[in-house]
Amino acid sequence: MSLHGESEVLLTPAEVASLFRVDPKTVTRWAKAGKLSSIRTLGGHRRYKESEVKALLGAASEEIRRPEE
């Protein structure tokens, strides 16, 4: 939560996985590889910023649309 009262929407690994149509363990591997940053809850669970996930999803969509040279 920011100081201005605005909170960032956080997604679970399962929610991120469903957006990319991959297994939740793949999302965890992406976080460990540095492709996606994660936040840990007090219980140790990973959460991902929705804005960052959408940016990565947009980048992935661009790669798919771009023809190979």
FENSUL-V289879 format. One line per field, one symbol per residue. phi: phi as a letter, one per 20 degrees, with the letter a starting at -180 (. if undefined). Layout:
# FENSUL-V289879
phi=???
This chain:
# FENSUL-V289879
phi=.efenedefddegfffgffelcfgfffffgffenfbecdeffeneeccfgffffffffffffffffffe
